[in-house]
Amino acid sequence: MIAKWIAVLLLASPAGIAAAQPQQPAQEKPEQQQSEVQNQTRQQDALAAAARRAQAEQKGQPQAAKVWTNDNIPKTPGAISIVGTPAPAPSPAAASKPAEETAGAGGSSSVDDQKAQLQKQLDQAKAHLKSVQTDLDIATRTYDLDRQTFFSNPDYASDTQGATKLKGQEGEIAAKKQEISDLQKNVDGLTEKLGNLENASQESSKTPQ
């Protein structure tokens, strides 16, 4: 019994308590931690320097010249750019000469060609004008019938759909009238050019050689 109490007293003492607690691992010293951080920093600096050297060496190497063969040469026009100054494009004035110069240089045959070309353009313009005039006539007749139907309804004031339809037809008719006006001006201009060319041809034929 006495031995048991002695053992209890020994365990309750500071020395016994210290002996009974588990031993904690010793913490690293500050000098050791600082040394490890320095080693990691030096390794990172060495890797960055090596990467910069590799990039500089790659930039310094000359690029291989392009060798054109039948396999890699482009097949589409304009795919190869030629170094140099391209030839200037002809000016519009040089591309299209006045009718008088062409007539003087080529003789009566050139005048006949111009007359035939103008006559062809005039015929096409007249045909287009006639077609638009026919469209305007049909659109006007349709508008008149729809307008009579719209106003014959006693409740036409609430017919918003019918009113919108008539409004659209009015805009279409106005657009066709403007188109006819422009086409008529074109026909008049071509007719005048053709008349002037015929007059010039007749005057030149009367002039003694």
Backbone as JSON Lines, residues from 0, in Angstrom:
{"i":0,"aa":"M","n":[0.83,-1.2,0.0],"ca":[0.0,0.0,0.0],"c":[0.86,1.24,0.0]}
{"i":1,"aa":"I","n":[1.92,1.24,0.83],"ca":[2.86,2.38,0.88],"c":[3.55,2.53,-0.45]}
{"i":2,"aa":"A","n":[3.94,1.42,-1.08],"ca":[4.64,1.48,-2.38],"c":[3.71,2.06,-3.44]}
{"i":3,"aa":"K","n":[2.43,1.74,-3.36],"ca":[1.49,2.28,-4.34],"c":[1.37,3.79,-4.22]}
{"i":4,"aa":"W","n":[1.3,4.3,-2.96],"ca":[1.23,5.75,-2.77],"c":[2.49,6.44,-3.22]}
{"i":5,"aa":"I","n":[3.6,5.79,-3.04],"ca":[4.88,6.4,-3.49],"c":[4.86,6.52,-5.02]}
{"i":6,"aa":"A","n":[4.37,5.5,-5.71],"ca":[4.32,5.55,-7.18],"c":[3.39,6.65,-7.66]}
{"i":7,"aa":"V","n":[2.25,6.84,-6.95],"ca":[1.32,7.9,-7.33],"c":[1.95,9.26,-7.14]}
{"i":8,"aa":"L","n":[2.68,9.47,-6.04],"ca":[3.34,10.74,-5.79],"c":[4.41,11.01,-6.83]}
{"i":9,"aa":"L","n":[5.12,10.01,-7.26],"ca":[6.18,10.21,-8.27],"c":[5.56,10.64,-9.61]}
{"i":10,"aa":"L","n":[4.44,10.03,-9.96],"ca":[3.81,10.4,-11.22],"c":[3.23,11.81,-11.18]}
{"i":11,"aa":"A","n":[2.77,12.24,-10.0],"ca":[2.19,13.58,-9.88],"c":[3.23,14.66,-9.83]}
{"i":12,"aa":"S","n":[4.47,14.35,-9.62],"ca":[5.53,15.35,-9.53],"c":[5.84,15.9,-10.92]}
{"i":13,"aa":"P","n":[6.45,17.11,-10.98],"ca":[6.78,17.71,-12.31],"c":[7.66,16.82,-13.14]}
{"i":14,"aa":"A","n":[8.59,16.13,-12.51],"ca":[9.5,15.26,-13.28],"c":[8.75,14.11,-13.89]}
{"i":15,"aa":"G","n":[7.8,13.55,-13.14],"ca":[7.02,12.43,-13.66],"c":[6.1,12.87,-14.79]}
{"i":16,"aa":"I","n":[5.5,14.04,-14.6],"ca":[4.63,14.56,-15.67],"c":[5.42,14.79,-16.93]}
{"i":17,"aa":"A","n":[6.59,15.38,-16.83],"ca":[7.44,15.63,-18.0],"c":[7.83,14.34,-18.67]}
{"i":18,"aa":"A","n":[8.11,13.3,-17.87],"ca":[8.51,12.01,-18.45],"c":[7.35,11.32,-19.13]}
{"i":19,"aa":"A","n":[6.1,11.54,-18.58],"ca":[4.93,10.86,-19.15],"c":[4.49,11.49,-20.46]}
{"i":20,"aa":"Q","n":[4.75,12.81,-20.73],"ca":[4.3,13.48,-21.96],"c":[5.13,13.0,-23.14]}
{"i":21,"aa":"P","n":[4.5,12.89,-24.37],"ca":[5.25,12.47,-25.57],"c":[6.24,13.52,-25.99]}
{"i":22,"aa":"Q","n":[7.33,13.04,-26.51],"ca":[8.4,13.94,-26.94],"c":[8.02,14.58,-28.27]}
{"i":23,"aa":"Q","n":[8.04,15.91,-28.38],"ca":[7.76,16.64,-29.61],"c":[9.03,16.78,-30.44]}
{"i":24,"aa":"P","n":[8.89,16.69,-31.71],"ca":[10.1,16.83,-32.54],"c":[10.69,18.21,-32.41]}
{"i":25,"aa":"A","n":[11.96,18.23,-32.45],"ca":[12.68,19.51,-32.32],"c":[12.44,20.37,-33.55]}
{"i":26,"aa":"Q","n":[12.1,21.64,-33.34],"ca":[11.87,22.57,-34.44],"c":[13.18,22.95,-35.11]}
{"i":27,"aa":"E","n":[13.02,23.23,-36.45],"ca":[14.21,23.61,-37.19],"c":[14.69,24.98,-36.73]}
{"i":28,"aa":"K","n":[15.95,25.14,-36.77],"ca":[16.54,26.41,-36.36],"c":[16.31,27.46,-37.45]}
{"i":29,"aa":"P","n":[16.26,28.73,-37.12],"ca":[16.09,29.78,-38.14],"c":[17.19,29.77,-39.17]}
{"i":30,"aa":"E","n":[18.42,29.42,-38.76],"ca":[19.52,29.41,-39.72],"c":[19.29,28.35,-40.78]}
{"i":31,"aa":"Q","n":[18.74,27.18,-40.4],"ca":[18.51,26.1,-41.35],"c":[17.4,26.48,-42.32]}
{"i":32,"aa":"Q","n":[16.3,27.11,-41.82],"ca":[15.22,27.55,-42.7],"c":[15.7,28.59,-43.71]}
{"i":33,"aa":"Q","n":[16.51,29.54,-43.28],"ca":[17.02,30.57,-44.18],"c":[17.91,29.97,-45.25]}
{"i":34,"aa":"S","n":[18.69,28.95,-44.89],"ca":[19.57,28.3,-45.87],"c":[18.76,27.59,-46.95]}
{"i":35,"aa":"E","n":[17.63,26.92,-46.54],"ca":[16.8,26.24,-47.52],"c":[16.14,27.23,-48.47]}
{"i":36,"aa":"V","n":[15.68,28.37,-47.94],"ca":[15.07,29.38,-48.8],"c":[16.07,29.92,-49.8]}
{"i":37,"aa":"Q","n":[17.3,30.14,-49.37],"ca":[18.32,30.64,-50.28],"c":[18.63,29.63,-51.38]}
{"i":38,"aa":"N","n":[18.65,28.34,-51.02],"ca":[18.92,27.3,-52.02],"c":[17.82,27.27,-53.08]}
{"i":39,"aa":"Q","n":[16.54,27.38,-52.65],"ca":[15.44,27.38,-53.6],"c":[15.5,28.61,-54.52]}
{"i":40,"aa":"T","n":[15.85,29.77,-53.95],"ca":[15.96,30.99,-54.75],"c":[17.06,30.87,-55.8]}
{"i":41,"aa":"R","n":[18.2,30.29,-55.41],"ca":[19.31,30.13,-56.36],"c":[18.92,29.18,-57.49]}
{"i":42,"aa":"Q","n":[18.16,28.12,-57.17],"ca":[17.73,27.18,-58.21],"c":[16.78,27.86,-59.21]}
{"i":43,"aa":"Q","n":[15.84,28.67,-58.7],"ca":[14.91,29.37,-59.58],"c":[15.64,30.37,-60.47]}
{"i":44,"aa":"D","n":[16.63,31.1,-59.9],"ca":[17.4,32.05,-60.7],"c":[18.18,31.33,-61.79]}
{"i":45,"aa":"A","n":[18.72,30.16,-61.48],"ca":[19.49,29.4,-62.48],"c":[18.6,28.93,-63.62]}
{"i":46,"aa":"L","n":[17.37,28.46,-63.31],"ca":[16.45,28.04,-64.35],"c":[16.03,29.21,-65.24]}
{"i":47,"aa":"A","n":[15.76,30.37,-64.64],"ca":[15.36,31.54,-65.43],"c":[16.49,31.99,-66.35]}
{"i":48,"aa":"A","n":[17.72,31.97,-65.86],"ca":[18.87,32.36,-66.69],"c":[19.05,31.41,-67.85]}
{"i":49,"aa":"A","n":[18.86,30.11,-67.61],"ca":[19.0,29.13,-68.69],"c":[17.92,29.34,-69.75]}
{"i":50,"aa":"A","n":[16.7,29.66,-69.33],"ca":[15.62,29.9,-70.28],"c":[15.9,31.13,-71.13]}
{"i":51,"aa":"R","n":[16.47,32.2,-70.52],"ca":[16.79,33.41,-71.27],"c":[17.9,33.14,-72.29]}
{"i":52,"aa":"R","n":[18.88,32.35,-71.91],"ca":[19.97,32.05,-72.84],"c":[19.46,31.24,-74.03]}
{"i":53,"aa":"A","n":[18.55,30.29,-73.78],"ca":[18.01,29.48,-74.87],"c":[17.18,30.33,-75.82]}
{"i":54,"aa":"Q","n":[16.41,31.28,-75.27],"ca":[15.61,32.16,-76.12],"c":[16.49,33.07,-76.96]}
{"i":55,"aa":"A","n":[17.58,33.59,-76.37],"ca":[18.49,34.46,-77.11],"c":[19.19,33.7,-78.22]}
{"i":56,"aa":"E","n":[19.58,32.47,-77.95],"ca":[20.24,31.67,-78.99],"c":[19.29,31.37,-80.15]}
{"i":57,"aa":"Q","n":[18.0,31.14,-79.82],"ca":[17.02,30.85,-80.86],"c":[16.78,32.06,-81.75]}
{"i":58,"aa":"K","n":[16.75,33.26,-81.16],"ca":[16.57,34.49,-81.94],"c":[17.78,34.76,-82.82]}
{"i":59,"aa":"G","n":[18.95,34.42,-82.36],"ca":[20.17,34.71,-83.11],"c":[20.37,33.82,-84.31]}
{"i":60,"aa":"Q","n":[19.68,32.66,-84.38],"ca":[19.87,31.75,-85.49],"c":[19.17,32.29,-86.74]}
{"i":61,"aa":"P","n":[19.81,32.3,-87.9],"ca":[19.17,32.78,-89.14],"c":[18.1,31.82,-89.61]}
{"i":62,"aa":"Q","n":[17.01,32.38,-90.16],"ca":[15.92,31.57,-90.68],"c":[16.3,30.98,-92.03]}
{"i":63,"aa":"A","n":[15.86,29.75,-92.24],"ca":[16.17,29.07,-93.49],"c":[15.39,29.71,-94.63]}
{"i":64,"aa":"A","n":[16.03,29.86,-95.78],"ca":[15.38,30.46,-96.94],"c":[14.31,29.54,-97.48]}
{"i":65,"aa":"K","n":[13.21,30.13,-97.96],"ca":[12.09,29.36,-98.5],"c":[12.48,28.84,-99.87]}
{"i":66,"aa":"V","n":[12.34,27.55,-100.06],"ca":[12.65,26.92,-101.34],"c":[11.33,26.53,-102.0]}
{"i":67,"aa":"W","n":[11.1,27.1,-103.17],"ca":[9.85,26.83,-103.89],"c":[10.04,25.62,-104.8]}
{"i":68,"aa":"T","n":[9.09,24.69,-104.72],"ca":[9.07,23.51,-105.58],"c":[7.69,23.39,-106.2]}
{"i":69,"aa":"N","n":[7.53,22.39,-107.06],"ca":[6.22,22.17,-107.67],"c":[5.17,21.73,-106.67]}
{"i":70,"aa":"D","n":[5.62,21.24,-105.5],"ca":[4.68,20.74,-104.49],"c":[4.13,21.86,-103.62]}
{"i":71,"aa":"N","n":[4.98,22.89,-103.31],"ca":[4.52,23.91,-102.37],"c":[4.26,25.26,-103.02]}
{"i":72,"aa":"I","n":[4.46,25.38,-104.32],"ca":[4.2,26.67,-104.95],"c":[2.7,26.9,-105.02]}
{"i":73,"aa":"P","n":[2.19,28.11,-104.69],"ca":[0.74,28.35,-104.73],"c":[0.2,28.23,-106.14]}
{"i":74,"aa":"K","n":[-1.01,27.7,-106.23],"ca":[-1.65,27.5,-107.52],"c":[-2.6,28.64,-107.87]}
{"i":75,"aa":"T","n":[-3.0,29.46,-106.88],"ca":[-3.95,30.53,-107.14],"c":[-3.22,31.81,-107.49]}
{"i":76,"aa":"P","n":[-3.76,32.64,-108.4],"ca":[-3.1,33.91,-108.75],"c":[-3.09,34.85,-107.57]}
{"i":77,"aa":"G","n":[-1.99,35.6,-107.44],"ca":[-1.88,36.58,-106.37],"c":[-1.4,36.01,-105.07]}
{"i":78,"aa":"A","n":[-1.15,34.68,-104.98],"ca":[-0.69,34.08,-103.73],"c":[0.77,34.39,-103.46]}
{"i":79,"aa":"I","n":[1.55,34.67,-104.52],"ca":[2.97,35.01,-104.37],"c":[3.12,36.5,-104.55]}
{"i":80,"aa":"S","n":[3.72,37.15,-103.56],"ca":[3.94,38.58,-103.64],"c":[5.32,38.84,-104.24]}
{"i":81,"aa":"I","n":[5.38,39.67,-105.29],"ca":[6.62,39.98,-105.96],"c":[7.12,41.32,-105.45]}
{"i":82,"aa":"V","n":[8.38,41.34,-105.01],"ca":[8.95,42.57,-104.48],"c":[9.25,43.49,-105.64]}
{"i":83,"aa":"G","n":[8.87,44.72,-105.49],"ca":[9.11,45.69,-106.56],"c":[7.92,46.61,-106.72]}
{"i":84,"aa":"T","n":[8.04,47.56,-107.61],"ca":[6.98,48.52,-107.85],"c":[6.09,48.02,-108.97]}
{"i":85,"aa":"P","n":[4.8,47.79,-108.71],"ca":[3.92,47.29,-109.77],"c":[3.71,48.34,-110.85]}
{"i":86,"aa":"A","n":[3.38,47.88,-112.02],"ca":[3.12,48.8,-113.13],"c":[1.85,49.58,-112.86]}
{"i":87,"aa":"P","n":[1.87,50.88,-113.12],"ca":[0.68,51.69,-112.84],"c":[-0.48,51.29,-113.73]}
{"i":88,"aa":"A","n":[-1.68,51.33,-113.14],"ca":[-2.88,50.99,-113.9],"c":[-3.22,52.11,-114.85]}
{"i":89,"aa":"P","n":[-3.77,51.79,-115.98],"ca":[-4.13,52.85,-116.94],"c":[-5.23,53.73,-116.37]}
{"i":90,"aa":"S","n":[-5.1,55.02,-116.62],"ca":[-6.08,55.97,-116.11],"c":[-7.37,55.85,-116.88]}
{"i":91,"aa":"P","n":[-8.5,56.24,-116.26],"ca":[-9.78,56.18,-116.98],"c":[-9.79,57.0,-118.25]}
{"i":92,"aa":"A","n":[-9.05,58.14,-118.23],"ca":[-9.02,58.98,-119.42],"c":[-8.35,58.27,-120.59]}
{"i":93,"aa":"A","n":[-7.28,57.51,-120.29],"ca":[-6.59,56.78,-121.35],"c":[-7.38,55.57,-121.79]}
{"i":94,"aa":"A","n":[-8.15,54.96,-120.84],"ca":[-8.9,53.75,-121.19],"c":[-10.07,54.06,-122.11]}
{"i":95,"aa":"S","n":[-10.74,55.19,-121.86],"ca":[-11.9,55.56,-122.68],"c":[-11.62,56.88,-123.37]}
{"i":96,"aa":"K","n":[-11.43,56.85,-124.65],"ca":[-11.18,58.06,-125.41],"c":[-12.49,58.67,-125.86]}
{"i":97,"aa":"P","n":[-12.51,59.95,-126.1],"ca":[-13.74,60.58,-126.59],"c":[-14.14,60.04,-127.94]}
{"i":98,"aa":"A","n":[-15.42,60.21,-128.23],"ca":[-15.93,59.69,-129.5],"c":[-15.28,60.38,-130.68]}
{"i":99,"aa":"E","n":[-14.96,61.68,-130.53],"ca":[-14.37,62.4,-131.65],"c":[-12.99,61.86,-132.0]}
{"i":100,"aa":"E","n":[-12.15,61.54,-130.97],"ca":[-10.83,61.01,-131.23],"c":[-10.91,59.65,-131.89]}
{"i":101,"aa":"T","n":[-11.83,58.82,-131.41],"ca":[-11.97,57.48,-131.98],"c":[-12.44,57.55,-133.42]}
{"i":102,"aa":"A","n":[-13.35,58.47,-133.69],"ca":[-13.85,58.62,-135.05],"c":[-12.75,59.1,-135.98]}
{"i":103,"aa":"G","n":[-11.93,60.05,-135.49],"ca":[-10.86,60.57,-136.32],"c":[-9.78,59.55,-136.58]}
{"i":104,"aa":"A","n":[-9.51,58.68,-135.61],"ca":[-8.43,57.72,-135.76],"c":[-8.86,56.52,-136.56]}
{"i":105,"aa":"G","n":[-10.09,56.06,-136.37],"ca":[-10.52,54.84,-137.01],"c":[-11.34,55.04,-138.25]}
{"i":106,"aa":"G","n":[-11.74,56.25,-138.57],"ca":[-12.53,56.48,-139.76],"c":[-13.99,56.18,-139.54]}
{"i":107,"aa":"S","n":[-14.7,55.94,-140.63],"ca":[-16.15,55.74,-140.58],"c":[-16.53,54.45,-139.87]}
{"i":108,"aa":"S","n":[-15.64,53.45,-139.92],"ca":[-15.95,52.19,-139.26],"c":[-16.1,52.37,-137.75]}
{"i":109,"aa":"S","n":[-15.23,53.19,-137.15],"ca":[-15.33,53.46,-135.72],"c":[-16.61,54.2,-135.39]}
{"i":110,"aa":"V","n":[-17.01,55.15,-136.23],"ca":[-18.26,55.88,-136.01],"c":[-19.45,54.93,-136.09]}
{"i":111,"aa":"D","n":[-19.41,54.02,-137.04],"ca":[-20.5,53.06,-137.16],"c":[-20.58,52.16,-135.93]}
{"i":112,"aa":"D","n":[-19.43,51.77,-135.41],"ca":[-19.43,50.94,-134.21],"c":[-20.02,51.69,-133.03]}
{"i":113,"aa":"Q","n":[-19.67,52.96,-132.89],"ca":[-20.21,53.76,-131.79],"c":[-21.71,53.95,-131.94]}
{"i":114,"aa":"K","n":[-22.14,54.18,-133.17],"ca":[-23.58,54.33,-133.41],"c":[-24.33,53.05,-133.07]}
{"i":115,"aa":"A","n":[-23.74,51.92,-133.44],"ca":[-24.4,50.64,-133.14],"c":[-24.45,50.39,-131.64]}
{"i":116,"aa":"Q","n":[-23.38,50.76,-130.93],"ca":[-23.36,50.56,-129.47],"c":[-24.37,51.47,-128.79]}
{"i":117,"aa":"L","n":[-24.42,52.73,-129.23],"ca":[-25.39,53.65,-128.65],"c":[-26.83,53.21,-128.94]}
{"i":118,"aa":"Q","n":[-27.06,52.72,-130.15],"ca":[-28.4,52.26,-130.51],"c":[-28.8,51.07,-129.66]}
{"i":119,"aa":"K","n":[-27.85,50.18,-129.38],"ca":[-28.13,49.03,-128.53],"c":[-28.48,49.47,-127.11]}
{"i":120,"aa":"Q","n":[-27.71,50.4,-126.57],"ca":[-28.0,50.92,-125.23],"c":[-29.35,51.62,-125.2]}
{"i":121,"aa":"L","n":[-29.67,52.36,-126.25],"ca":[-30.94,53.07,-126.31],"c":[-32.11,52.09,-126.35]}
{"i":122,"aa":"D","n":[-31.97,51.02,-127.14],"ca":[-33.04,50.02,-127.21],"c":[-33.26,49.35,-125.86]}
{"i":123,"aa":"Q","n":[-32.17,49.03,-125.16],"ca":[-32.3,48.41,-123.85],"c":[-32.95,49.37,-122.85]}
{"i":124,"aa":"A","n":[-32.57,50.64,-122.89],"ca":[-33.15,51.63,-121.98],"c":[-34.64,51.8,-122.24]}
{"i":125,"aa":"K","n":[-35.03,51.82,-123.53],"ca":[-36.45,51.97,-123.85],"c":[-37.25,50.75,-123.39]}
{"i":126,"aa":"A","n":[-36.66,49.55,-123.55],"ca":[-37.36,48.34,-123.11],"c":[-37.54,48.33,-121.6]}
{"i":127,"aa":"H","n":[-36.51,48.75,-120.88],"ca":[-36.61,48.82,-119.42],"c":[-37.66,49.84,-119.0]}
{"i":128,"aa":"L","n":[-37.65,50.98,-119.65],"ca":[-38.64,52.02,-119.34],"c":[-40.06,51.51,-119.57]}
{"i":129,"aa":"K","n":[-40.27,50.81,-120.68],"ca":[-41.61,50.28,-120.98],"c":[-42.04,49.26,-119.94]}
{"i":130,"aa":"S","n":[-41.1,48.42,-119.48],"ca":[-41.43,47.4,-118.48],"c":[-41.85,48.04,-117.15]}
{"i":131,"aa":"V","n":[-41.13,49.08,-116.73],"ca":[-41.47,49.74,-115.47],"c":[-42.79,50.49,-115.6]}
{"i":132,"aa":"Q","n":[-43.04,51.05,-116.77],"ca":[-44.33,51.72,-116.98],"c":[-45.49,50.72,-116.89]}
{"i":133,"aa":"T","n":[-45.29,49.52,-117.41],"ca":[-46.32,48.49,-117.29],"c":[-46.54,48.1,-115.82]}
{"i":134,"aa":"D","n":[-45.45,47.97,-115.08],"ca":[-45.57,47.65,-113.65],"c":[-46.32,48.75,-112.91]}
{"i":135,"aa":"L","n":[-46.05,50.0,-113.26],"ca":[-46.74,51.11,-112.61],"c":[-48.23,51.08,-112.93]}
{"i":136,"aa":"D","n":[-48.59,50.75,-114.16],"ca":[-49.99,50.7,-114.54],"c":[-50.72,49.61,-113.74]}
{"i":137,"aa":"I","n":[-50.09,48.46,-113.6],"ca":[-50.72,47.36,-112.84],"c":[-50.83,47.73,-111.37]}
{"i":138,"aa":"A","n":[-49.77,48.32,-110.81],"ca":[-49.8,48.71,-109.39],"c":[-50.86,49.76,-109.13]}
{"i":139,"aa":"T","n":[-51.04,50.69,-110.07],"ca":[-52.05,51.74,-109.89],"c":[-53.47,51.16,-109.94]}
{"i":140,"aa":"R","n":[-53.72,50.24,-110.87],"ca":[-55.05,49.61,-110.96],"c":[-55.35,48.8,-109.68]}
{"i":141,"aa":"T","n":[-54.34,48.07,-109.2],"ca":[-54.55,47.29,-107.98],"c":[-54.82,48.19,-106.79]}
{"i":142,"aa":"Y","n":[-54.1,49.3,-106.73],"ca":[-54.31,50.25,-105.62],"c":[-55.72,50.83,-105.66]}
{"i":143,"aa":"D","n":[-56.22,51.18,-106.86],"ca":[-57.56,51.77,-106.97],"c":[-58.63,50.77,-106.5]}
{"i":144,"aa":"L","n":[-58.49,49.51,-106.9],"ca":[-59.47,48.5,-106.48],"c":[-59.42,48.29,-104.96]}
{"i":145,"aa":"D","n":[-58.21,48.16,-104.41],"ca":[-58.1,47.96,-102.97],"c":[-58.61,49.17,-102.2]}
{"i":146,"aa":"R","n":[-58.41,50.35,-102.75],"ca":[-58.88,51.57,-102.07],"c":[-60.4,51.62,-102.05]}
{"i":147,"aa":"Q","n":[-61.05,51.24,-103.17],"ca":[-62.51,51.21,-103.2],"c":[-63.07,50.17,-102.21]}
{"i":148,"aa":"T","n":[-62.41,49.03,-102.16],"ca":[-62.85,47.99,-101.21],"c":[-62.68,48.45,-99.78]}
{"i":149,"aa":"F","n":[-61.61,49.14,-99.51],"ca":[-61.32,49.6,-98.14],"c":[-62.38,50.6,-97.67]}
{"i":150,"aa":"F","n":[-62.67,51.6,-98.5],"ca":[-63.62,52.64,-98.08],"c":[-65.08,52.19,-98.2]}
{"i":151,"aa":"S","n":[-65.35,51.1,-98.89],"ca":[-66.73,50.59,-98.93],"c":[-67.12,49.9,-97.63]}
{"i":152,"aa":"N","n":[-66.16,49.6,-96.8],"ca":[-66.44,48.99,-95.5],"c":[-66.87,50.07,-94.51]}
{"i":153,"aa":"P","n":[-68.06,49.97,-93.91],"ca":[-68.5,51.01,-92.97],"c":[-67.55,51.17,-91.79]}
{"i":154,"aa":"D","n":[-66.88,50.1,-91.44],"ca":[-65.98,50.13,-90.28],"c":[-64.51,50.24,-90.74]}
{"i":155,"aa":"Y","n":[-64.28,51.01,-91.81],"ca":[-62.92,51.08,-92.37],"c":[-61.95,51.8,-91.43]}
{"i":156,"aa":"A","n":[-62.49,52.65,-90.53],"ca":[-61.59,53.4,-89.63],"c":[-60.82,52.48,-88.7]}
{"i":157,"aa":"S","n":[-61.41,51.32,-88.37],"ca":[-60.74,50.39,-87.47],"c":[-59.96,49.31,-88.23]}
{"i":158,"aa":"D","n":[-59.97,49.37,-89.55],"ca":[-59.26,48.38,-90.36],"c":[-57.81,48.84,-90.53]}
{"i":159,"aa":"T","n":[-56.99,48.6,-89.52],"ca":[-55.6,49.04,-89.57],"c":[-54.78,48.25,-90.59]}
{"i":160,"aa":"Q","n":[-55.11,46.99,-90.77],"ca":[-54.38,46.17,-91.74],"c":[-54.61,46.67,-93.16]}
{"i":161,"aa":"G","n":[-55.86,47.01,-93.47],"ca":[-56.15,47.53,-94.79],"c":[-55.49,48.87,-95.04]}
{"i":162,"aa":"A","n":[-55.49,49.73,-94.01],"ca":[-54.85,51.04,-94.15],"c":[-53.34,50.89,-94.37]}
{"i":163,"aa":"T","n":[-52.72,49.94,-93.66],"ca":[-51.29,49.71,-93.84],"c":[-50.98,49.2,-95.24]}
{"i":164,"aa":"K","n":[-51.84,48.36,-95.78],"ca":[-51.65,47.83,-97.14],"c":[-51.71,48.95,-98.16]}
{"i":165,"aa":"L","n":[-52.71,49.84,-98.02],"ca":[-52.82,50.96,-98.95],"c":[-51.61,51.89,-98.86]}
{"i":166,"aa":"K","n":[-51.11,52.08,-97.64],"ca":[-49.95,52.95,-97.46],"c":[-48.73,52.36,-98.17]}
{"i":167,"aa":"G","n":[-48.55,51.05,-98.08],"ca":[-47.43,50.41,-98.76],"c":[-47.55,50.5,-100.27]}
{"i":168,"aa":"Q","n":[-48.79,50.37,-100.79],"ca":[-49.0,50.49,-102.23],"c":[-48.71,51.91,-102.72]}
{"i":169,"aa":"E","n":[-49.05,52.89,-101.92],"ca":[-48.75,54.27,-102.3],"c":[-47.24,54.5,-102.39]}
{"i":170,"aa":"G","n":[-46.49,53.93,-101.44],"ca":[-45.03,54.07,-101.51],"c":[-44.44,53.37,-102.72]}
{"i":171,"aa":"E","n":[-44.99,52.21,-103.06],"ca":[-44.5,51.48,-104.24],"c":[-44.78,52.26,-105.52]}
{"i":172,"aa":"I","n":[-45.94,52.85,-105.6],"ca":[-46.28,53.64,-106.79],"c":[-45.37,54.86,-106.91]}
{"i":173,"aa":"A","n":[-45.1,55.53,-105.8],"ca":[-44.21,56.69,-105.83],"c":[-42.8,56.3,-106.26]}
{"i":174,"aa":"A","n":[-42.31,55.14,-105.79],"ca":[-40.97,54.69,-106.17],"c":[-40.9,54.37,-107.66]}
{"i":175,"aa":"K","n":[-41.94,53.77,-108.22],"ca":[-41.95,53.44,-109.64],"c":[-42.01,54.71,-110.49]}
{"i":176,"aa":"K","n":[-42.74,55.7,-110.03],"ca":[-42.79,56.97,-110.77],"c":[-41.41,57.63,-110.81]}
{"i":177,"aa":"Q","n":[-40.69,57.58,-109.69],"ca":[-39.35,58.16,-109.67],"c":[-38.41,57.37,-110.58]}
{"i":178,"aa":"E","n":[-38.55,56.05,-110.59],"ca":[-37.72,55.22,-111.46],"c":[-38.0,55.52,-112.92]}
{"i":179,"aa":"I","n":[-39.26,55.72,-113.27],"ca":[-39.61,56.05,-114.64],"c":[-39.01,57.39,-115.04]}
{"i":180,"aa":"S","n":[-39.02,58.34,-114.14],"ca":[-38.43,59.64,-114.43],"c":[-36.92,59.52,-114.72]}
{"i":181,"aa":"D","n":[-36.23,58.72,-113.91],"ca":[-34.79,58.53,-114.13],"c":[-34.52,57.79,-115.44]}
{"i":182,"aa":"L","n":[-35.33,56.78,-115.74],"ca":[-35.14,56.03,-116.98],"c":[-35.42,56.91,-118.2]}
{"i":183,"aa":"Q","n":[-36.39,57.78,-118.1],"ca":[-36.71,58.66,-119.22],"c":[-35.55,59.62,-119.48]}
{"i":184,"aa":"K","n":[-34.91,60.1,-118.42],"ca":[-33.75,60.97,-118.59],"c":[-32.62,60.22,-119.29]}
{"i":185,"aa":"N","n":[-32.44,58.95,-118.94],"ca":[-31.4,58.16,-119.58],"c":[-31.7,57.95,-121.07]}
{"i":186,"aa":"V","n":[-32.96,57.69,-121.38],"ca":[-33.35,57.52,-122.77],"c":[-33.13,58.81,-123.56]}
{"i":187,"aa":"D","n":[-33.5,59.92,-122.96],"ca":[-33.31,61.21,-123.64],"c":[-31.82,61.49,-123.89]}
{"i":188,"aa":"G","n":[-30.98,61.17,-122.89],"ca":[-29.55,61.41,-123.05],"c":[-28.94,60.54,-124.14]}
{"i":189,"aa":"L","n":[-29.32,59.28,-124.19],"ca":[-28.8,58.39,-125.23],"c":[-29.29,58.81,-126.61]}
{"i":190,"aa":"T","n":[-30.53,59.26,-126.68],"ca":[-31.07,59.72,-127.96],"c":[-30.31,60.94,-128.46]}
{"i":191,"aa":"E","n":[-30.0,61.85,-127.55],"ca":[-29.24,63.04,-127.94],"c":[-27.83,62.69,-128.39]}
{"i":192,"aa":"K","n":[-27.17,61.77,-127.69],"ca":[-25.82,61.36,-128.09],"c":[-25.84,60.71,-129.47]}
{"i":193,"aa":"L","n":[-26.83,59.87,-129.69],"ca":[-26.9,59.2,-130.98],"c":[-27.17,60.2,-132.1]}
{"i":194,"aa":"G","n":[-28.02,61.19,-131.84],"ca":[-28.29,62.22,-132.85],"c":[-27.05,63.05,-133.15]}
{"i":195,"aa":"N","n":[-26.3,63.43,-132.11],"ca":[-25.09,64.21,-132.33],"c":[-24.06,63.42,-133.13]}
{"i":196,"aa":"L","n":[-23.95,62.13,-132.84],"ca":[-23.0,61.3,-133.56],"c":[-23.38,61.16,-135.03]}
{"i":197,"aa":"E","n":[-24.68,61.01,-135.29],"ca":[-25.13,60.93,-136.69],"c":[-24.89,62.24,-137.42]}
{"i":198,"aa":"N","n":[-25.14,63.36,-136.75],"ca":[-24.89,64.66,-137.38],"c":[-23.41,64.84,-137.69]}
{"i":199,"aa":"A","n":[-22.56,64.44,-136.74],"ca":[-21.13,64.58,-136.98],"c":[-20.68,63.69,-138.12]}
{"i":200,"aa":"S","n":[-21.27,62.5,-138.21],"ca":[-20.92,61.59,-139.3],"c":[-21.34,62.16,-140.65]}
{"i":201,"aa":"Q","n":[-22.51,62.79,-140.71],"ca":[-22.97,63.38,-141.96],"c":[-22.12,64.58,-142.35]}
{"i":202,"aa":"E","n":[-21.73,65.38,-141.38],"ca":[-20.88,66.54,-141.68],"c":[-19.52,66.11,-142.21]}
{"i":203,"aa":"S","n":[-18.98,65.06,-141.6],"ca":[-17.67,64.61,-142.04],"c":[-17.73,64.0,-143.44]}
{"i":204,"aa":"S","n":[-18.87,63.4,-143.78],"ca":[-19.01,62.81,-145.12],"c":[-19.16,63.89,-146.18]}
{"i":205,"aa":"K","n":[-19.69,65.07,-145.82],"ca":[-19.84,66.18,-146.75],"c":[-18.54,66.94,-146.95]}
{"i":206,"aa":"T","n":[-17.63,66.87,-146.02],"ca":[-16.38,67.61,-146.11],"c":[-15.53,67.02,-147.23]}
{"i":207,"aa":"P","n":[-15.06,67.81,-148.16],"ca":[-14.24,67.28,-149.26],"c":[-12.9,66.79,-148.74]}
{"i":208,"aa":"Q","n":[-12.45,65.67,-149.28],"ca":[-11.19,65.08,-148.86],"c":[-10.01,65.78,-149.54]}
